[in-house]
Amino acid sequence: MVFASPIFLFLFLPLILATYFLLPRRWGNAALLVASLAFYVWGEGLYATIVITSIAFNWALGKRIGDAKDPRARRRWLALAVAGNLAVLAIFKYANFFVANLHAALGAHSWGAIAIAIPLPLGISFFTFHSISYLVDIYRKNATAQRNIGSFALYILLFPQLIAGPIIRYKDIAQQIASRERRFADVAEGVRRFVIGLGKKVLIANTLGRVADQVFAIAPSELNTSVAWLGLVCYSLQIYFDFSGYSDMAIGMMRMFGFRVLENFNYPYIAQSIREFWRRWHISLSNFFRDYLYVPLGGNRRGRVRAYVNLVIVFLLCGLWHGANWTFVLWGVWHGVFLMLERAGLDALLARAWRPLRHGYALVVVAGAWVLFRCETLPQAGAFYMALAGFGASTEFKYPLGMFLDNLVAVTLAAGIIGAMPFGLRLSVSGGRTASAMKWTTSLALATELAWLGVVLLGAAAYLAAGTYNPFIYFRF
């Protein structure tokens, strides 16, 4: 059950909202916890026992860490807790990858073959990182261990962020779990944000995603240059509007229930360096790797060379976190290397460069990395790079650009490019105008916003009613 599905939009969400606001305030968290568990069970069935076991394990270890007086005991409990979480992640997310590579090695030496197939539970990367941040913050005394297992379970299971984030630190939301207001203004803002995210996901990401999937499905030997570039642009916009749209919906739903969480995206495609890109893209993940991996490794406190090594390690693991595949590993290394180069002096050169050149550099590097992110194998990625460089196949008659670029796609591309930049209607209500004129201007702005939100909602609902292409990219991570 995904956010952009009819059963969620027209049954689950209205039902839980009505239940939450009709019940007495003291039952609000219990209603959310039951709904969140039902949400996960609906998608994963018996595999929900994994997240339930994880909750019990981390709640118990969190109390141990918080209660321990001896620093060495605290470290031992933390080490056990983090190792347990990483072991679960390794088994369910990386065992298949390890065995596949071992299989290839054994097959190459005629030593026999082995096979294994372990399913990937939804959201395991996110709820594992939530748990680790909780434990480490208790160890660092930045948060207090939660004594109520129900409150801790709600932190982990809260359905808006359970499957694909954002990664929310317990210390940032603990007080809101304990007590928060029920306000119409929060519900209205949450609905507005949810509708915007739904439109980004359904109307833009899905439309461009169909084109990207068609292009990346072309045999590498038959891919021509113009179609390759179209596919890459479509995918670059698809992944942004897909994930930022999901984040908007998650943040919007959190707001409906009175939770205020940090932003997860801030127009990353206007970045003028890779360093800036990562301050704008998937911000909660960037902050997690910075605070819980880069800084503990020593950050930039142990000299320039060690800082470079730390950056590459962090982004290698960031790539591996996204998926158990060598393409994801190289995607992470790609970003780590460019971040290292920028720290080594490239940023000084960029600072003196013409602004459009800086922006072009960042876009080319990010888009180039998306090839690795999207391709399923390294040979496919290599062939795609060749096509982008102008060495594509001569298949313009078999795969003409017009086969993929129709009027709907062209309009959606334009909307995506505009939407990826911080353009917005800014109406001034001051400037010496009378109170009545200011009131009229404010009312007009509100009416305009309500009108286009209504159009977006109706358009998304019509799209979903047709039962067409509707994946969520980050659900598989």
C-alpha positions in Angstrom: 0.0 0.0 0.0 1.8 3.1 -1.2 0.9 6.7 -0.7 -0.1 7.3 -4.3 -2.6 4.4 -4.4 -6.4 4.7 -4.4 -6.8 2.5 -1.4 -4.4 4.6 0.6 -5.7 8.0 -0.6 -9.4 7.3 -0.4 -9.7 4.7 2.4 -6.7 4.4 4.7 -5.7 8.0 5.1 -9.2 9.4 5.6 -10.1 6.6 8.0 -7.0 7.1 10.2 -7.5 10.9 10.1 -11.1 10.6 11.2 -10.2 8.1 13.9 -7.3 10.2 15.2 -9.3 13.4 15.6 -12.5 11.7 16.9 -10.7 9.8 19.7 -9.8 11.6 22.9 -6.3 13.2 22.7 -4.8 10.6 25.1 -5.6 7.8 22.6 -4.0 9.6 19.6 -0.6 7.9 19.8 -2.3 4.5 20.2 -4.4 5.1 17.1 -1.4 6.1 15.1 0.6 3.0 16.3 -2.2 0.6 15.4 -2.6 2.2 12.0 1.1 2.2 11.4 1.4 -1.5 12.2 -1.6 -2.3 10.0 0.1 -0.2 7.2 3.3 -2.3 7.4 1.5 -5.6 7.8 -0.6 -4.8 4.7 2.6 -4.4 2.7 4.8 -7.1 4.2 2.6 -9.6 6.0 4.6 -11.9 8.3 7.8 -10.0 7.6 6.4 -7.4 9.9 7.9 -9.6 12.7 11.3 -8.3 11.6 10.5 -4.7 12.4 8.6 -5.7 15.6 11.7 -7.7 16.8 13.9 -4.8 15.9 11.8 -2.5 18.0 11.9 -4.8 21.0 15.7 -5.3 20.7 16.5 -1.6 20.3 14.2 -0.4 23.0 15.8 -2.9 25.5 19.3 -2.0 24.4 18.5 1.7 24.5 17.5 1.4 28.2 20.7 -0.5 28.9 22.8 2.2 27.4 20.9 4.9 29.1 21.1 3.2 32.5 24.7 2.1 32.4 27.0 4.3 34.6 30.3 2.9 33.6 31.5 4.4 30.2 33.0 1.0 29.2 29.6 -0.7 29.8 27.9 2.0 27.8 30.3 1.4 24.9 29.8 -2.4 25.1 26.0 -2.1 25.0 26.2 0.4 22.1 28.6 -1.9 20.2 26.2 -4.8 20.7 23.2 -2.8 19.7 24.8 -1.3 16.5 26.3 -4.7 15.6 22.8 -6.3 15.9 21.2 -3.7 13.7 23.9 -4.0 11.1 23.8 -7.8 11.2 20.0 -7.7 10.3 20.7 -5.2 7.5 23.6 -7.4 6.2 21.5 -10.6 6.2 18.4 -9.2 4.6 19.9 -6.6 2.2 23.4 -7.9 1.4 23.4 -11.7 1.8 22.1 -12.1 -1.8 24.8 -9.7 -3.1 27.6 -11.5 -1.2 26.4 -15.0 -2.3 26.0 -13.9 -6.0 29.6 -12.6 -6.1 30.8 -15.7 -4.3 28.9 -17.8 -6.8 30.5 -16.0 -9.7 34.0 -16.5 -8.1 33.3 -20.2 -7.5 31.9 -20.7 -10.9 35.0 -19.1 -12.5 37.2 -21.6 -10.7 34.9 -24.6 -11.3 34.5 -25.1 -7.5 30.8 -25.5 -7.6 27.9 -23.1 -7.2 25.6 -21.9 -4.4 22.4 -20.0 -4.5 20.3 -18.1 -1.9 17.3 -15.8 -2.1 16.4 -13.7 0.9 13.6 -11.2 0.5 14.2 -7.5 1.2 11.7 -6.2 3.8 10.2 -2.8 3.0 11.9 0.1 4.7 14.6 -2.0 6.4 17.3 0.6 5.6 15.3 3.4 7.1 14.1 1.8 10.3 17.6 0.4 10.9 19.1 3.9 10.5 16.4 5.3 12.8 17.3 2.8 15.5 21.1 3.4 15.2 20.6 7.2 15.4 18.4 6.6 18.5 21.0 4.4 20.2 24.0 6.6 19.4 22.2 9.8 20.6 21.5 8.0 23.9 25.1 7.0 24.2 26.2 10.6 23.5 23.6 11.9 26.0 21.9 13.9 23.3 18.6 12.0 24.0 17.1 10.1 26.9 16.2 6.5 26.6 12.4 6.0 26.1 10.9 4.0 28.9 7.6 3.4 27.2 7.9 0.8 24.5 4.7 2.0 22.8 6.2 5.5 22.4 9.4 4.1 21.0 7.5 1.8 18.6 5.5 4.8 17.4 8.8 6.6 16.6 10.0 3.6 14.5 6.7 2.6 12.9 5.0 6.0 12.3 3.6 5.2 8.8 4.4 8.4 7.0 8.1 7.9 7.4 8.3 4.1 7.9 9.0 2.9 4.3 11.2 5.6 2.8 12.0 8.2 5.4 12.9 11.0 5.8 15.3 9.8 8.5 14.0 11.6 11.7 16.2 11.6 14.8 14.5 10.6 18.0 15.8 13.7 19.8 14.1 15.9 17.3 10.7 14.3 17.7 10.6 12.9 21.3 8.8 15.9 22.8 6.3 15.8 19.9 5.5 12.1 20.6 4.9 12.9 24.2 2.7 16.0 23.6 1.5 18.0 20.5 -1.4 20.2 19.5 -4.3 19.4 17.3 -4.7 22.4 15.0 -6.7 23.0 11.9 -3.9 25.1 10.5 -1.5 22.1 10.7 -4.1 19.9 9.0 -4.6 22.5 6.2 -0.8 22.9 5.7 -0.3 19.2 5.8 -3.0 18.6 3.1 -1.4 21.3 1.0 2.0 19.7 1.2 0.6 16.3 0.6 -1.2 17.3 -2.6 1.9 19.0 -3.9 3.9 15.8 -3.3 1.2 13.7 -4.9 1.3 15.9 -8.0 5.1 15.7 -8.2 5.0 12.0 -7.9 2.0 11.1 -10.1 1.9 13.8 -12.7 5.6 14.4 -13.3 7.7 11.4 -12.0 5.3 8.8 -13.3 5.1 10.3 -16.8 8.8 10.8 -17.2 9.5 7.4 -15.5 7.7 5.6 -18.3 10.0 7.1 -20.8 13.1 6.4 -18.7 12.2 2.8 -18.3 11.6 2.4 -22.0 15.0 4.0 -22.9 17.0 2.0 -20.3 15.3 -1.2 -21.5 16.8 -0.8 -25.0 19.6 -3.2 -25.7 22.9 -1.4 -25.1 24.0 -2.3 -28.7 20.9 -0.5 -30.1 20.9 2.7 -28.0 21.4 5.9 -30.0 22.7 9.1 -28.6 19.7 11.4 -28.8 17.4 8.8 -27.1 20.1 8.1 -24.5 20.2 11.8 -23.5 16.4 11.9 -23.4 16.3 8.9 -21.1 18.9 10.4 -18.8 17.1 13.7 -18.5 13.8 11.9 -17.9 15.3 9.7 -15.2 17.1 12.6 -13.5 13.8 14.4 -13.2 11.9 11.2 -12.3 14.1 10.3 -9.4 13.9 13.9 -8.0 10.2 14.3 -8.3 9.6 10.7 -7.2 11.6 11.0 -4.0 11.0 14.6 -3.2 7.3 14.0 -3.9 7.3 11.1 -1.4 9.1 13.3 1.1 6.5 16.1 0.6 3.7 13.6 1.2 5.4 12.1 4.3 6.1 15.6 5.8 2.6 16.7 5.0 1.0 13.7 6.7 3.3 14.2 9.7 2.0 17.8 9.9 -1.6 16.6 9.7 -1.0 14.7 13.0 0.8 17.6 14.6 4.4 16.6 13.9 6.9 19.1 12.5 10.0 17.6 10.9 13.0 18.9 9.0 12.9 19.3 5.2 14.5 16.6 3.1 15.0 18.4 -0.3 15.9 21.9 -1.1 16.1 22.3 -4.9 19.2 20.1 -5.4 19.4 20.7 -9.2 20.3 24.4 -8.7 23.5 23.4 -6.9 26.8 24.7 -8.2 29.0 22.0 -6.7 28.6 18.4 -5.6 29.2 19.6 -2.0 26.2 21.9 -2.4 24.2 19.2 -4.1 24.5 17.0 -1.0 23.4 19.8 1.3 20.2 19.9 -0.8 19.5 16.3 -1.8 18.1 13.7 0.7 19.2 16.0 3.5 18.3 13.6 6.3 20.5 10.9 4.9 23.4 13.3 4.3 23.2 14.5 7.9 23.0 10.9 9.1 26.2 9.9 7.3 27.9 13.1 8.4 27.0 12.8 12.1 27.1 9.1 12.6 29.9 8.0 10.2 32.0 10.9 8.8 32.6 12.6 12.2 33.3 9.4 14.1 35.8 8.4 11.4 37.6 11.7 12.2 36.0 14.0 9.7 38.5 16.6 8.6 40.3 16.8 12.0 43.1 14.4 11.2 44.6 16.1 8.2 43.7 16.6 4.6 44.5 13.1 3.3 42.5 11.4 6.0 39.5 13.7 5.3 39.7 12.6 1.6 39.7 8.9 2.6 36.8 9.5 5.0 34.8 11.1 2.3 35.3 8.2 -0.1 34.5 5.7 2.6 31.3 7.5 3.6 30.0 7.7 0.0 31.1 4.2 -0.8 28.9 3.0 2.1 26.2 5.5 1.0 26.1 3.8 -2.4 26.0 0.4 -0.8 23.2 1.6 1.5 21.1 2.4 -1.6 21.4 -1.1 -3.0 23.4 -4.3 -3.0 24.9 -3.9 -6.5 28.3 -2.8 -7.8 26.5 0.0 -9.8 25.4 1.5 -6.5 28.9 1.1 -5.0 30.4 3.0 -7.9 27.7 5.6 -7.8 28.8 6.3 -4.2 32.4 6.3 -5.0 31.8 8.7 -8.0 30.3 11.2 -5.6 33.0 10.6 -3.0 35.7 11.3 -5.6 34.2 14.5 -6.8 33.7 15.7 -3.2 37.4 14.9 -2.6 38.4 16.8 -5.7 36.4 19.8 -4.6 38.1 19.8 -1.2 41.5 19.4 -2.9 41.1 22.7 -4.8 38.4 22.3 -7.4 36.1 24.3 -5.3 38.5 27.3 -5.5 38.5 27.0 -9.3 34.7 26.8 -9.3 34.4 29.8 -7.2 36.1 31.9 -9.9 34.2 30.3 -12.7 31.2 31.8 -14.5 28.0 30.9 -12.6 26.4 28.9 -15.5 29.6 26.9 -15.8 29.5 26.0 -12.1 25.9 24.9 -12.4 26.6 23.0 -15.6 29.5 21.2 -13.9 27.2 20.1 -11.0 24.4 18.9 -13.3 26.8 16.9 -15.6 28.4 15.2 -12.6 25.1 14.4 -10.9 23.4 13.2 -14.1 26.5 11.1 -15.0 26.2 9.4 -11.7 22.5 8.7 -12.3 23.5 6.4 -15.1 25.2 4.1 -12.6 22.3 4.4 -10.2 19.7 3.4 -12.9 21.6 0.8 -14.9 21.4 -2.8 -13.5 24.9 -3.9 -14.7 28.2 -2.3 -15.3 28.3 -3.3 -19.0 25.0 -1.6 -19.5 26.3 1.6 -17.8 29.4 1.5 -20.0 27.3 1.2 -23.1 25.1 4.1 -21.9 28.1 6.3 -21.4 29.3 5.5 -24.9 25.9 6.5 -26.3 25.9 9.8 -24.3 29.4 10.6 -25.6 28.1 10.3 -29.2 29.1 6.7 -29.9 25.7 5.3 -29.9 24.2 2.9 -32.4 22.7 4.1 -35.7 19.2 3.2 -34.7 17.4 6.5 -35.3 14.9 4.8 -37.6 14.2 1.9 -35.2 14.2 4.2 -32.1 13.4 7.7 -33.3 13.3 10.4 -30.7 9.6 11.0 -31.5 8.8 7.5 -30.4 9.4 8.6 -26.8 9.0 12.4 -26.9 5.3 13.1 -27.5 3.5 16.3 -26.6 2.6 15.0 -23.1 6.3 14.2 -22.3 7.5 17.5 -23.7 5.1 19.5 -21.5 6.0 17.3 -18.5 9.7 17.8 -19.1 9.1 21.6 -19.2 7.1 21.4 -16.0 9.8 19.3 -14.4 12.6 21.7 -15.3 10.6 24.7 -14.0 9.5 22.8 -10.9 13.1 21.8 -10.1 14.0 25.5 -9.7 12.8 27.8 -6.9 10.3 29.7 -8.9 7.2 30.7 -7.1 4.5 33.3 -7.0 5.4 35.9 -4.5 2.7 38.4 -3.9 3.4 41.4 -1.8 0.7 42.6 0.5 2.3 45.8 1.6 3.8 48.7 -0.3 1.4 51.3 1.0 -1.8 49.7 -0.2 -4.9 50.1 1.8 -6.1 47.4 4.2 -9.0 46.5 1.9 -6.6 46.2 -1.1 -4.2 44.0 1.0 -7.1 41.8 2.1 -8.3 41.4 -1.5 -4.8 40.5 -2.7 -4.4 37.9 0.1 -7.8 36.4 -0.8 -6.9 36.3 -4.4 -3.6 34.5 -3.6 -5.4 32.0 -1.4 -8.1 31.4 -4.1 -5.5 30.9 -6.7 -3.6 28.4 -4.6 -6.7 26.5 -3.7 -7.7 26.3 -7.4 -4.4 24.9 -8.6 -4.2 22.5 -5.7 -7.6 21.3 -6.7 -6.5 20.8 -10.3 -3.4 18.9 -9.2 -5.5 16.7 -6.9 -8.1 16.0 -9.6 -5.4 15.3 -12.2 -3.6 12.9 -9.9 -6.8 11.1 -9.0 -7.7 10.7 -12.6 -4.3 9.3 -13.3 -4.6 6.8 -10.5 -8.1 5.8 -11.4 -6.7 4.7 -14.8 -4.5 2.2 -12.9 -1.4 3.0 -14.9 2.4 3.0 -14.1 2.9 4.0 -10.5 6.1 2.8 -8.8 8.1 4.4 -6.0 11.8 4.3 -6.7 13.0 4.4 -3.1 10.7 1.6 -1.8 13.3 -0.9 -3.0 16.1 0.7 -0.8 
